[in-house]
């Protein structure tokens, strides 16, 4: 398949309406859906309801909530909804303390059983089964595709006022300029930082995982380095409305995205010299560190886990 952007969009960019329950009912591969959570008591039940429907219909084989230490009622409500629940801090404890979202996704591989793994965030106000049927559709229909990324429109909501665009500020102000500058082939992805992805488990098992919020950017680049654009696809899921953070809260997130790109440029020999992971907030004078750790590919660890089980 040609790597020209127009050809890729024509052959690998889909709408969720292109795939539905029928595609999953005829699948040969098993499917695990993983919902990473952290203090999602207000949205976890509406996320799990359509997933439970897919599970009951036999269209997915596992729905697992992997929690990063919620202090609200996320765990209670997830269990009450009948979900399989795991505390990420208790998975792979020999690797030390949990280091944010990316680490939770990496550790989740210890309990996910499907040939296809679908990650979906829990904070979308308009979540539906299309998130799973759409993302998994290309994987069960196109053998050459190993990784699928979501795209969607990101409205910006302030109180009762909702604007059709304006969400995804870290994407537009940090991720997209970085990709255009250093990995222009990946600029075809509409939402490079989308937390909703599906992939063959065999592909995920061969990838390192960046910790924290660097995981989406790091995974996108690493998958592309491994399988190229021909092995990747995206699916438009419509609109995704989520809660918005204060602007100052987005600075550390943006910095971790930058660190993910810096690390790869270094490994490729395209960046030399020192760079800082120090983050000084001009608003309150506090100083932090945005260092990103890198978990090793999970595949070599799996045989030892099976022996221990």
ZIWO-V105742 format. One record per residue. RES is the residue in one letter. SS is DSSP state (H for helix, E for strand, C for the rest). OMEGA is omega in radians with two decimals (NA if undefined). D_CENTER is the distance of its C-alpha to the mean C-alpha in whole Angstrom. Layout:
{{RES:SS:OMEGA:D_CENTER} {RES:SS:OMEGA:D_CENTER}}
//
This chain:
{{X:C:3.14:25} {X:C:3.12:26} {X:C:3.11:24} {X:C:-3.06:25} {X:H:-3.12:23} {X:H:3.13:25} {X:H:-3.14:25} {X:H:3.13:21} {X:H:-3.14:21} {X:H:-3.04:24} {X:H:-3.04:22} {X:H:3.10:19} {X:E:-2.99:18} {X:E:2.98:18} {X:E:-3.13:19} {X:H:3.10:17} {X:H:3.09:21} {X:H:-3.08:21} {X:C:3.13:20} {X:C:-3.11:21} {X:H:-3.09:22} {X:H:3.14:25} {X:H:3.13:22} {X:H:-3.12:21} {X:H:-3.13:24} {X:C:-3.05:25} {X:C:2.98:23} {X:C:-3.13:24} {X:C:3.03:20} {X:C:-3.04:19} {X:E:3.00:16} {X:E:3.05:14} {X:E:-3.14:12} {X:E:3.13:10} {X:E:3.07:10} {X:E:-3.09:9} {X:E:2.95:12} {X:C:3.14:14} {X:C:-3.11:17} {X:C:-3.07:16} {X:C:-3.11:20} {X:C:-3.05:20} {X:C:-3.00:18} {X:H:-3.11:17} {X:H:3.14:20} {X:H:3.05:19} {X:H:-3.07:15} {X:H:-3.07:17} {X:H:3.11:20} {X:H:3.10:19} {X:H:3.08:17} {X:H:3.10:20} {X:H:3.10:22} {X:H:3.14:20} {X:H:-3.14:21} {X:H:3.13:24} {X:C:-3.14:25} {X:C:-3.10:24} {X:C:2.92:21} {X:C:-3.01:18} {X:C:-3.12:19} {X:E:2.97:17} {X:E:-3.07:16} {X:E:2.99:15} {X:E:3.12:14} {X:E:-2.96:13} {X:E:-3.08:14} {X:C:3.09:15} {X:C:-3.14:18} {X:C:3.09:19} {X:C:3.09:22} {X:C:-3.06:23} {X:C:3.13:23} {X:H:-3.09:19} {X:H:-3.12:21} {X:H:-3.10:24} {X:H:3.10:23} {X:H:3.13:20} {X:H:3.12:23} {X:H:3.10:25} {X:C:3.10:23} {X:C:-3.08:23} {X:C:2.94:20} {X:E:-2.99:19} {X:E:3.11:18} {X:E:3.01:18} {X:E:-3.07:18} {X:H:-3.12:16} {X:H:-3.14:19} {X:H:3.10:21} {X:C:3.13:19} {X:C:-3.06:20} {X:H:-3.14:22} {X:H:3.12:24} {X:H:3.02:21} {X:C:-3.08:22} {X:C:3.13:21} {X:C:-3.08:17} {X:C:3.01:15} {X:H:-2.99:13} {X:H:-3.09:9} {X:H:3.11:8} {X:H:3.11:12} {X:H:3.10:11} {X:H:3.12:8} {X:H:-3.13:11} {X:H:-3.14:14} {X:H:3.14:12} {X:C:3.12:13} {X:C:-3.07:17} {X:C:-3.13:17} {X:C:-2.99:15} {X:C:-2.98:18} {X:C:3.00:17} {X:C:3.06:17} {X:E:3.12:14} {X:E:3.13:11} {X:E:3.08:9} {X:E:3.08:6} {X:C:3.10:7} {X:C:-3.01:8} {X:C:-3.00:11} {X:C:3.14:13} {X:E:3.14:13} {X:C:-3.08:17} {X:C:-3.13:17} {X:C:3.09:15} {X:C:-3.09:17} {X:C:3.09:17} {X:H:3.12:16} {X:H:-3.11:12} {X:H:-3.13:13} {X:H:3.12:16} {X:H:-3.09:15} {X:H:-3.10:12} {X:H:-3.09:14} {X:H:-3.14:17} {X:H:-3.11:17} {X:H:3.14:16} {X:H:-3.07:19} {X:H:-3.04:21} {X:C:-3.06:21} {X:C:-3.08:21} {X:C:-3.10:21} {X:C:3.13:17} {X:C:-3.02:15} {X:E:-3.12:11} {X:E:-3.14:10} {X:E:3.08:8} {X:E:2.86:9} {X:E:-3.14:12} {X:E:3.02:14} {X:E:-3.06:16} {X:C:3.07:16} {X:E:3.08:19} {X:E:-3.02:21} {X:E:3.07:22} {X:E:-3.06:25} {X:C:3.12:27} {X:C:-3.13:28} {X:E:-3.14:28} {X:E:3.10:25} {X:E:-3.03:25} {X:E:3.12:23} {X:E:3.05:21} {X:E:3.03:20} {X:C:3.11:17} {X:C:-3.06:14} {X:H:3.11:17} {X:H:3.10:15} {X:H:-3.02:14} {X:H:-3.04:17} {X:H:-3.11:19} {X:H:-2.99:17} {X:H:-3.07:14} {X:H:3.06:16} {X:H:3.12:20} {X:H:-3.13:18} {X:H:3.14:17} {X:H:-3.11:20} {X:H:-2.97:22} {X:H:3.13:21} {X:C:-3.01:19} {X:H:3.11:20} {X:H:-3.09:20} {X:H:3.10:16} {X:H:3.11:17} {X:H:-3.11:17} {X:C:-3.08:14} {X:C:-3.13:14} {X:C:-3.07:11} {X:C:-3.13:10} {X:C:3.14:7} {X:C:3.09:6} {X:C:-3.13:3} {X:C:3.12:5} {X:E:2.99:5} {X:E:-3.09:8} {X:E:3.00:10} {X:E:-3.08:14} {X:H:3.13:14} {X:H:3.09:16} {X:H:3.13:14} {X:H:-3.08:12} {X:C:3.13:15} {X:C:-3.08:16} {X:C:2.88:13} {X:C:3.10:14} {X:E:2.99:11} {X:E:-3.14:11} {X:C:3.10:12} {X:H:-3.09:11} {X:H:3.07:9} {X:H:-2.96:10} {X:H:-3.07:7} {X:H:3.13:5} {X:H:3.13:9} {X:H:-3.13:10} {X:H:-3.13:8} {X:H:-3.13:9} {X:H:-3.09:13} {X:H:3.09:13} {X:H:3.13:13} {X:H:3.11:15} {X:H:-3.08:17} {X:H:-3.02:17} {X:H:-3.14:18} {X:C:-3.13:18} {X:H:-3.12:18} {X:H:3.13:20} {X:H:-3.08:17} {X:E:3.11:14} {X:E:3.02:14} {X:E:-3.13:13} {X:E:3.10:14} {X:E:-3.12:15} {X:E:3.12:14} {X:E:-3.12:17} {X:E:3.04:17} {X:C:3.09:14} {X:C:3.10:16} {X:E:3.09:15} {X:C:-3.09:17} {X:C:3.11:18} {X:C:3.01:18} {X:C:-3.07:21} {X:H:-3.12:22} {X:H:3.13:23} {X:H:-3.11:19} {X:H:-3.13:17} {X:H:3.09:19} {X:H:3.11:18} {X:H:3.12:14} {X:H:-3.12:16} {X:H:3.12:18} {X:H:3.05:15} {X:H:3.10:13} {X:H:-3.14:17} {X:H:3.11:17} {X:H:3.13:14} {X:H:3.12:16} {X:H:-3.12:20} {X:H:-3.12:19} {X:H:3.07:19} {X:H:3.09:21} {X:H:-3.11:24} {X:H:3.12:23} {X:C:-3.13:24} {X:C:-3.13:27} {X:C:3.13:26} {X:C:3.08:26} {X:C:-3.12:29} {X:C:-3.07:31} {X:C:2.99:29} {X:C:-3.06:26} {X:C:2.99:26} {X:C:3.13:23} {X:E:3.12:26} {X:E:-3.14:25} {X:E:3.12:28} {X:C:3.12:27} {X:C:-3.10:30} {X:C:-3.07:30} {X:C:3.09:31} {X:C:-3.13:32} {X:C:3.13:29} {X:E:3.13:28} {X:E:-3.14:25} {X:E:-3.10:23} {X:C:3.12:19} {X:C:-3.12:20} {X:C:3.05:16} {X:C:-3.08:17} {X:E:3.08:16} {X:E:-3.07:15} {X:C:3.05:17} {X:C:-3.02:16} {X:C:-3.03:16} {X:H:-3.13:19} {X:H:-3.12:22} {X:H:-3.03:21} {X:H:3.13:21} {X:H:3.13:25} {X:H:3.10:26} {X:H:-3.14:24} {X:H:3.12:26} {X:H:-3.14:29} {X:H:3.14:28} {X:C:NA:28}}
//
